[in-house]
Every structure is written in structure tokens, then in C-alpha cells.
Amino acid sequence: MLKRIHVSDLRVDMYIQELCGSWMEHPFWRSSFKLRDPEDIQRIVECGIHEVWIDTDKGLDIVAGPARAIDRQSAAEAVERELVQAAATAPARRVAMGEELARAAQLCAASKQAVVSMFAEARMGKAIRSEQAVPLVASITESVMRNPGALISLARLKTKDDYTYMHSVAVCALMIALARQMGLGDDDVRAAGLAGLLHDLGKAMIPPQILNKPGKLTDHEFAIVKSHPVEGYKLLLEAQGVGSIERDVCVHHHEKVDGSGYPHRLKGDEISTFAKMGAVCDVYDAITSNRPYKRGWDPGESIRRMVEWSKGHFDELVFQAFVRSVGIYPIGSLVRLESGRLGVVVDQGGKSLLAPLVKVFFSTRSDAHIMPQLVDLSHGGANDRIVGTEDPARWHFKHLDQLWQGAA
């Protein structure tokens, strides 16, 4: 049986099914393992993780019994209620996904090359020049204004070799979409985009063998990785045309509102709005992307896990705006419909974030693939609705990205 418990209730020989926090925030290679060492409990606490899921069939139960635990169904229902509340606003009008995908693909390729060049210059000790990045941010802004899902979704499709570079592009696009959702002015939107593009520049100073290590990091290696915000800040102090917003996001995008983040353990209002935005965008793209040591989570499932962490990790208003900017079911999410069909979200609907455009391709009732069909759930004649998200690994689906791209 799965139970969500507070870390203060952890004890040796419990089986941890999942750590309730991003894998970027802890040095453990696997998120599922049996606790063998009391020091591992202390390491979990020190990483700022407040809750974990345990499997009582594989390890010890909580001492206080079921009364202090939260069952998975109740937690899931609470998450859905919060998401529905966050998505009360209808999505903005924009061009169709298919109209933007080709342009976004070209922009992704150009953006990657620009970021690769910036990182190379940083490694060689050359000062970063913002005039190289400003036109790129402008082009990404134009794409996001037409349809944010196109570039954001394509930038999520990374290989382990280009993760760091494409992550910067993705966070840039996410920051722009979030800034526009929050109603910020043009100058602030531009600064948010540039901050997203530069936020991980400090990783240029991290040895590649540590940054791309496929296994568990040692405490020393984890400390080196966690130095990248400060290293990036130092680089941006010498950069030309980079302002205080960009430097602030760079050094503080790993801070958490409960004060358990790094490098300065800021909390609440000590963290700027832009840094809070950077924290949400950084985590979302990281957990939805494949890494050397872990496959990315489904976009829709990632949003739900972030809700579980949001009380300690993220600013509530910023996170709600983020959900409205990417959707309750972001493009690429695997969803189950009331009819028993499974489908992948290919675009947001025009009326409600609860009713996106879905490409159905599988029947759970017959346990078989069916002829793919586009279903606009916002249309009255659809006679169907989403009842939940699904894990692609459970169904052994490996072609979802081709489905949502091909649907457009």
C-alpha cells in the first residue's frame, strides 16, 4: 500500500516509492529504494524534501499507523481541485499548433546553436554579450505569442548531449509565456525571456563528467552541481547588457518559498517575483525532459506532482499563472477519456483548459490500438471528457511525441 508521509516519520527499512520533490534537489540516483542507512534520512531532510511516498508492502509502515498518512486517491483528488481552480481563466486566442510547429522547429535549432556558442565563450573566459541573445529572445517571444505550446513542447524533446542547451531555450520560452500570462509589460517580458536563456550559464563551469553523470552523485559532486547559480552570477556580473533581473534569476532560481532552497536559503518575499517564476519554469522543463539518469515524466503528470510540492517550493500565485500558461494538460500529455479511450493532447482548446484537442489512438476496453482520431473536447458534440492522466510507461507507449507532432 502506498502512503504519503512526512520525512520526520521516516525510519530505516522503509521502502521509498517516490520523493515528493524534483530529482534536481537531491543526490539520490533512484527515487525508489529501501532505506538502509540512517544518514540517507538526514540527507533527504537536508535537501528540503518534506514528504515522501512509501510502499508498506515492500518495507516498514509508519509507526503512528494510517491516521497520519495520506492515501494516494485523496491526494490526487486534492490536486485536481487545485488545478481546476488555477485554470478558471479560458486560454487566449492564438494560431493553431500546426501553423507554428515548423517555424518553432527552425527556431529551436537556431536557438540551440546560439546557446552552445554562449556556453563555449563562458568556458573560454570570454565575457557574455547580451546583444547576441536579444534578437533570439525577440524571435522566441513572437513564437510564444502565436502558440506557446509549439516551441515549449519541441524544446522538451532533448537528448542527453544537448540537454543543458535546450533546457535554456525551453526555460526562456516558459518564462515568456508565464510573464505574458501574469500581465507584465514588454520590457519585463523581454527581461524574463533573457533571464530564462541565461539562468543556467553557470553550468558551463561544471565538469561535464559530473553534470552528465548517469549514476548517483557523491555529496562532493552534488555540492559542485549546486554551485552553478553562484558561478553563473559571477559570469553575468561581467556580461555586457545584462541587468539585475537576469542576474537575480540566475543566482536564485533554486530558492524555495519555505527557505529550503539554495544558495542563500531565501524564503517568501525575500525571493523576487522573477526568481519565483524562474524556479517554476526550471523545474517543469527539467522533470519533463529525459536526463542521463532518469526519463522525463509525462507533462500532465508533472503538473500534478508540482502541485503536491507547491506549498513549500513555489509561490502560489506564480504557480497558478504558470498552470494557466501551459495548461492543466500540456501538449504531449497522455490522458484517459470517460469513453475509455486514451489520447495525447495536441493543442489547447479555445474555451477551457479542461477541454484540449486530443488525438485518441487506444481503447482500454478492448486493450488495442484504434484508428487515430482528433477530438476537440471543447466542442459540444464530442460527448467525452478527460477523467485523468496516464503514465506512458505503464502502457509501453513510445511514440507519443510522434503522435502530437503528426496530429498538427
C-alpha positions as CSV (number, residue, x, y, z in Angstrom):
1,M,0.0,0.0,0.0
2,L,1.3,3.5,-0.9
3,K,1.2,6.2,1.7
4,R,2.5,9.8,1.7
5,I,4.2,10.6,5.0
6,H,6.2,13.4,6.5
7,V,10.0,13.0,6.4
8,S,10.0,13.1,10.3
9,D,8.3,9.7,10.2
10,L,11.0,8.0,8.1
11,R,12.9,5.1,9.6
12,V,15.4,2.6,8.3
13,D,13.9,-0.4,6.3
14,M,11.0,1.7,4.9
15,Y,10.7,1.5,1.1
16,I,10.6,4.9,-0.5
17,Q,8.5,4.7,-3.6
18,E,8.8,8.4,-4.5
19,L,10.4,11.5,-3.1
20,C,7.9,14.4,-3.2
21,G,10.3,16.9,-4.9
22,S,12.2,17.3,-8.1
23,W,15.1,15.0,-8.6
24,M,17.3,18.0,-9.2
25,E,17.1,18.8,-5.5
26,H,18.5,15.6,-4.1
27,P,21.6,13.4,-4.8
28,F,19.8,10.1,-4.9
29,W,20.1,8.3,-8.3
30,R,16.8,6.5,-7.9
31,S,13.6,7.8,-6.5
32,S,12.5,4.3,-5.4
33,F,14.7,2.5,-2.9
34,K,14.8,0.9,0.5
35,L,16.2,3.0,3.3
36,R,19.3,1.1,4.7
37,D,21.4,4.0,6.2
38,P,20.2,6.5,8.8
39,E,22.4,9.1,7.1
40,D,20.2,8.8,4.0
41,I,17.3,10.0,6.1
42,Q,19.3,13.0,7.1
43,R,20.3,13.7,3.5
44,I,16.6,13.7,2.5
45,V,15.8,16.2,5.2
46,E,18.7,18.4,4.3
47,C,17.6,18.5,0.7
48,G,14.4,20.3,1.7
49,I,12.1,17.4,0.9
50,H,9.1,17.4,3.3
51,E,7.1,14.4,2.2
52,V,7.7,11.0,0.6
53,W,5.6,8.2,-0.7
54,I,6.3,4.8,1.0
55,D,5.3,1.3,-0.1
56,T,4.3,-0.6,3.0
57,D,4.2,-3.9,1.0
58,K,8.0,-3.6,0.4
59,G,9.1,-2.1,3.7
60,L,8.1,-0.9,7.1
61,D,4.9,1.0,7.8
62,I,4.6,4.3,9.6
63,V,4.7,3.9,13.4
64,A,1.6,6.0,14.0
65,G,-0.4,4.0,11.6
66,P,-2.8,5.0,8.8
67,A,-4.2,8.1,10.6
68,R,-1.1,10.1,10.0
69,A,-0.7,9.0,6.4
70,I,-2.4,10.4,3.2
71,D,-3.8,7.9,0.8
72,R,-3.0,8.4,-2.9
73,Q,-6.6,8.8,-4.1
74,S,-7.3,11.6,-1.6
75,A,-4.1,13.3,-2.6
76,A,-5.0,13.0,-6.3
77,E,-8.5,14.4,-5.7
78,A,-7.0,17.4,-3.8
79,V,-4.5,18.0,-6.7
80,E,-7.3,18.0,-9.3
81,R,-9.4,20.5,-7.2
82,E,-6.4,22.9,-7.1
83,L,-5.8,22.6,-10.8
84,V,-9.4,23.3,-11.7
85,Q,-9.2,26.4,-9.5
86,A,-6.0,27.5,-11.2
87,A,-7.4,27.1,-14.7
88,A,-10.6,29.2,-14.2
89,T,-9.5,31.5,-17.0
90,A,-10.1,30.5,-20.6
91,P,-6.9,30.2,-22.8
92,A,-6.0,33.2,-25.0
93,R,-6.7,33.0,-28.7
94,R,-3.7,32.0,-30.8
95,V,-2.8,30.3,-34.1
96,A,-3.2,26.5,-34.4
97,M,-0.4,24.2,-33.3
98,G,0.2,23.0,-36.9
99,E,0.8,26.6,-38.1
100,E,3.5,27.2,-35.6
101,L,5.4,23.8,-35.4
102,A,7.6,24.2,-38.5
103,R,8.7,27.8,-37.5
104,A,9.2,26.6,-33.9
105,A,11.4,23.7,-35.1
106,Q,13.7,26.1,-37.1
107,L,13.8,28.4,-34.1
108,C,14.8,25.6,-31.7
109,A,17.7,24.7,-34.0
110,A,19.0,28.3,-34.2
111,S,18.5,28.8,-30.5
112,K,20.5,25.7,-29.6
113,Q,23.4,26.9,-31.7
114,A,23.3,30.3,-30.1
115,V,23.3,28.9,-26.5
116,V,26.1,26.4,-27.4
117,S,28.2,29.4,-28.5
118,M,27.5,31.3,-25.3
119,F,28.5,28.4,-23.1
120,A,31.7,27.9,-25.2
121,E,32.6,31.5,-24.7
122,A,32.0,31.3,-21.0
123,R,34.2,28.2,-20.7
124,M,37.0,30.1,-22.6
125,G,36.7,33.1,-20.2
126,K,35.1,35.5,-22.7
127,A,32.5,38.0,-21.4
128,I,28.9,37.2,-22.4
129,R,27.4,39.8,-24.8
130,S,23.7,40.2,-24.5
131,E,23.3,41.6,-28.0
132,Q,23.8,38.1,-29.3
133,A,20.8,36.9,-27.3
134,V,18.3,39.8,-27.5
135,P,17.2,39.1,-31.2
136,L,16.8,35.4,-30.2
137,V,14.6,36.3,-27.3
138,A,12.5,38.5,-29.6
139,S,12.0,35.6,-32.0
140,I,11.1,33.2,-29.2
141,T,8.6,35.8,-27.9
142,E,6.9,36.1,-31.3
143,S,6.6,32.3,-31.5
144,V,5.2,32.1,-27.9
145,M,2.6,34.8,-28.8
146,R,1.4,32.8,-31.8
147,N,1.2,29.5,-29.9
148,P,3.4,28.8,-26.8
149,G,2.9,25.1,-26.9
150,A,4.8,24.6,-30.1
151,L,8.2,25.8,-29.1
152,I,7.9,24.8,-25.5
153,S,6.9,21.2,-26.5
154,L,9.6,20.9,-29.1
155,A,12.3,22.2,-26.7
156,R,11.3,19.5,-24.3
157,L,12.5,16.8,-26.7
158,K,16.1,16.7,-25.8
159,T,18.9,14.2,-26.0
160,K,21.3,13.8,-23.1
161,D,24.0,15.6,-25.1
162,D,22.1,18.8,-25.7
163,Y,20.0,18.9,-22.5
164,T,21.8,21.8,-20.9
165,Y,21.5,24.0,-24.1
166,M,17.9,23.1,-25.0
167,H,16.8,23.5,-21.3
168,S,17.9,27.1,-21.5
169,V,15.8,27.6,-24.7
170,A,12.8,25.9,-23.1
171,V,13.0,27.9,-19.8
172,C,13.3,31.1,-22.0
173,A,10.0,30.2,-23.7
174,L,8.3,29.2,-20.5
175,M,9.4,32.4,-18.8
176,I,8.0,34.5,-21.7
177,A,4.7,32.6,-21.6
178,L,4.4,33.0,-17.9
179,A,5.3,36.7,-17.9
180,R,2.6,37.4,-20.5
181,Q,0.1,35.3,-18.5
182,M,0.9,37.5,-15.5
183,G,0.3,40.7,-17.5
184,L,3.8,42.0,-17.3
185,G,4.9,44.8,-19.6
186,D,7.0,44.3,-22.7
187,D,10.3,45.3,-21.1
188,D,9.7,42.8,-18.2
189,V,8.7,40.1,-20.6
190,R,11.9,40.6,-22.6
191,A,13.9,40.5,-19.3
192,A,12.2,37.4,-18.2
193,G,13.0,35.7,-21.5
194,L,16.6,36.7,-21.4
195,A,16.8,35.6,-17.8
196,G,15.5,32.1,-18.8
197,L,18.0,31.9,-21.6
198,L,20.9,32.7,-19.2
199,H,19.7,31.1,-15.9
200,D,21.9,28.0,-16.2
201,L,25.0,29.7,-17.6
202,G,27.0,28.7,-14.5
203,K,26.8,25.0,-15.7
204,A,29.4,25.9,-18.2
205,M,31.8,25.9,-15.2
206,I,30.7,22.4,-14.0
207,P,32.9,19.4,-15.3
208,P,30.9,17.5,-17.9
209,Q,31.6,14.2,-16.3
210,I,29.7,15.4,-13.2
211,L,27.0,17.3,-15.0
212,N,26.1,14.3,-17.2
213,K,26.8,11.5,-14.7
214,P,24.3,8.7,-15.2
215,G,24.5,7.4,-11.7
216,K,24.3,8.6,-8.1
217,L,26.2,11.7,-7.3
218,T,28.6,11.8,-4.3
219,D,28.0,14.5,-1.7
220,H,31.0,16.3,-3.1
221,E,29.8,16.1,-6.7
222,F,26.3,17.3,-5.7
223,A,27.8,20.3,-3.9
224,I,29.7,21.1,-7.2
225,V,26.5,21.0,-9.2
226,K,24.7,23.2,-6.7
227,S,27.4,25.8,-7.2
228,H,26.2,26.7,-10.7
229,P,23.8,29.5,-9.7
230,V,26.7,31.4,-8.0
231,E,29.1,30.6,-10.8
232,G,26.5,31.9,-13.3
233,Y,26.0,35.1,-11.3
234,K,29.7,35.8,-11.4
235,L,29.7,35.4,-15.2
236,L,26.7,37.7,-15.6
237,L,28.4,40.4,-13.5
238,E,31.0,40.7,-16.3
239,A,28.5,40.4,-19.1
240,Q,27.5,43.3,-21.3
241,G,23.9,44.5,-21.4
242,V,22.7,42.1,-18.7
243,G,20.5,43.7,-16.0
244,S,19.6,43.0,-12.4
245,I,16.6,40.8,-13.3
246,E,18.7,38.4,-15.3
247,R,21.4,38.1,-12.6
248,D,18.7,37.6,-9.9
249,V,17.0,34.8,-11.7
250,C,20.4,33.2,-12.4
251,V,21.5,33.1,-8.7
252,H,18.1,32.5,-7.1
253,H,16.2,30.1,-9.4
254,H,16.8,27.2,-7.0
255,E,15.4,29.1,-3.9
256,K,12.1,27.8,-2.4
257,V,9.5,29.8,-0.6
258,D,9.9,27.7,2.6
259,G,13.6,28.7,2.8
260,S,14.9,25.2,2.0
261,G,16.4,26.1,-1.4
262,Y,19.9,27.3,-2.3
263,P,22.3,29.1,-2.4
264,H,21.1,31.6,0.1
265,R,18.1,29.8,1.7
266,L,15.8,32.8,1.0
267,K,12.1,32.4,1.8
268,G,8.8,34.0,1.0
269,D,9.0,37.7,0.0
270,E,12.8,37.6,0.2
271,I,12.7,35.9,-3.2
272,S,11.8,38.2,-6.2
273,T,8.8,37.5,-8.4
274,F,11.2,36.9,-11.4
275,A,13.2,34.3,-9.4
276,K,10.0,32.6,-8.3
277,M,9.0,32.5,-11.9
278,G,12.4,31.0,-12.8
279,A,12.0,28.3,-10.2
280,V,8.7,27.1,-11.6
281,C,9.8,27.1,-15.2
282,D,13.2,25.5,-14.4
283,V,11.6,22.6,-12.5
284,Y,8.9,21.9,-15.1
285,D,11.2,21.6,-18.0
286,A,13.7,19.6,-16.0
287,I,11.2,17.0,-14.8
288,T,9.5,16.6,-18.3
289,S,12.8,16.1,-20.1
290,N,14.9,13.0,-20.4
291,R,18.1,13.2,-18.3
292,P,21.3,10.9,-18.3
293,Y,20.0,9.3,-15.1
294,K,16.2,9.4,-15.5
295,R,13.4,9.5,-18.1
296,G,11.2,12.6,-18.1
297,W,7.8,12.5,-16.7
298,D,4.6,13.0,-18.7
299,P,3.8,16.7,-18.9
300,G,0.3,16.3,-17.4
301,E,1.6,14.1,-14.6
302,S,4.4,16.6,-14.0
303,I,2.0,19.4,-13.4
304,R,0.2,17.3,-10.8
305,R,3.4,16.4,-9.0
306,M,4.3,20.1,-8.9
307,V,1.0,20.8,-7.2
308,E,2.0,18.4,-4.4
309,W,5.3,20.2,-3.9
310,S,3.9,23.7,-4.5
311,K,3.2,24.7,-0.8
312,G,6.9,24.6,0.1
313,H,8.6,25.0,-3.3
314,F,6.7,27.6,-5.3
315,D,4.8,30.9,-4.9
316,E,1.1,30.0,-5.1
317,L,0.1,32.9,-7.4
318,V,3.0,32.4,-9.7
319,F,2.4,28.7,-9.9
320,Q,-1.3,29.2,-10.7
321,A,-0.3,31.6,-13.5
322,F,2.1,29.0,-14.8
323,V,-0.6,26.3,-15.0
324,R,-2.7,28.7,-17.0
325,S,0.2,29.4,-19.4
326,V,0.9,25.8,-20.2
327,G,-2.4,24.2,-19.5
328,I,-3.7,21.6,-17.0
329,Y,-2.9,19.1,-19.7
330,P,0.1,20.4,-21.5
331,I,0.8,19.3,-25.1
332,G,2.2,15.8,-25.1
333,S,0.2,14.7,-22.0
334,L,-1.3,11.2,-22.1
335,V,-4.9,11.3,-20.9
336,R,-7.8,8.9,-20.3
337,L,-11.2,9.9,-21.5
338,E,-14.5,8.9,-20.0
339,S,-15.2,6.7,-23.0
340,G,-12.2,4.5,-22.0
341,R,-10.1,5.8,-24.9
342,L,-6.5,7.0,-24.4
343,G,-5.2,10.0,-26.3
344,V,-2.4,12.5,-26.4
345,V,-3.0,16.3,-26.1
346,V,-2.0,18.0,-29.3
347,D,-3.2,21.6,-28.6
348,Q,-5.1,23.6,-26.0
349,G,-8.8,24.2,-26.7
350,G,-10.3,27.6,-27.3
351,K,-12.8,27.6,-24.4
352,S,-11.3,25.8,-21.4
353,L,-8.1,24.4,-20.2
354,L,-10.1,21.3,-19.1
355,A,-11.1,20.6,-22.8
356,P,-8.0,20.5,-25.0
357,L,-7.6,19.0,-28.5
358,V,-6.8,15.3,-28.1
359,K,-5.6,12.6,-30.6
360,V,-7.2,9.4,-29.4
361,F,-5.4,6.2,-30.5
362,F,-6.1,3.4,-27.9
363,S,-9.1,1.7,-26.3
364,T,-8.6,0.4,-22.8
365,R,-11.9,-1.6,-23.1
366,S,-10.6,-3.7,-26.0
367,D,-6.9,-3.2,-24.9
368,A,-6.0,-2.4,-28.5
369,H,-4.9,0.4,-30.7
370,I,-7.6,2.1,-32.7
371,M,-7.7,4.4,-35.7
372,P,-6.2,7.7,-34.6
373,Q,-8.8,10.4,-34.4
374,L,-8.7,14.1,-33.4
375,V,-11.3,15.0,-30.8
376,D,-11.9,18.6,-29.8
377,L,-13.2,18.2,-26.2
378,S,-14.3,21.9,-26.2
379,H,-16.9,21.1,-28.9
380,G,-20.3,20.2,-27.6
381,G,-20.6,17.3,-30.0
382,A,-17.6,15.5,-28.6
383,N,-19.6,13.8,-25.8
384,D,-16.4,12.9,-23.9
385,R,-14.2,14.4,-21.3
386,I,-10.8,13.8,-19.6
387,V,-11.0,11.8,-16.4
388,G,-7.3,11.6,-15.6
389,T,-3.7,11.4,-16.8
390,E,-1.9,8.2,-17.5
391,D,1.8,7.0,-17.3
392,P,3.0,6.2,-20.8
393,A,5.5,3.6,-19.4
394,R,2.6,1.6,-17.9
395,W,1.2,1.2,-21.4
396,H,4.6,0.8,-23.1
397,F,3.9,3.7,-25.4
398,K,7.0,5.1,-27.0
399,H,5.5,7.0,-29.9
400,L,3.6,9.8,-28.2
401,D,5.8,12.6,-29.4
402,Q,5.3,11.5,-33.0
403,L,1.6,11.4,-32.4
404,W,1.2,15.0,-31.1
405,Q,3.6,16.3,-33.8
406,G,1.9,14.4,-36.6
407,A,-1.5,15.4,-35.4
408,A,-0.7,19.0,-36.3
